[in-house]
Amino acid sequence: PITDEEEGLIWVVGPVLAVVFIICIVIAILLYKRKRAESDSRKSSIPNSKEVPSHHPTDPVELRRLNFQTPGMASHPPIPILELAD
């Protein structure tokens, strides 16, 4: 049989435990975000694949220059690097 004192104790302990649980979750989230921010700052010091120019351009203007012969490029085509060594 539950007495009135034990029932009152449940109404006190239950919300206190809930608040402690919520505080633990908030602290865990804050620590996780801080850890991600530190790892992002470390990654920003190292150039990633988007910052390093690749051999395959994705810029629309550069792609047009490669794929479309302008009049200037038709009369002066690019010289291969191996021919420059001669």
Summary of the structure (lengths in Angstrom):
residues: 86
radius of gyration: 32.6
end to end distance: 101.8
largest distance: 101.8
contacts: 134
relative contact order: 0.04
helix: 69%
strand: 0%
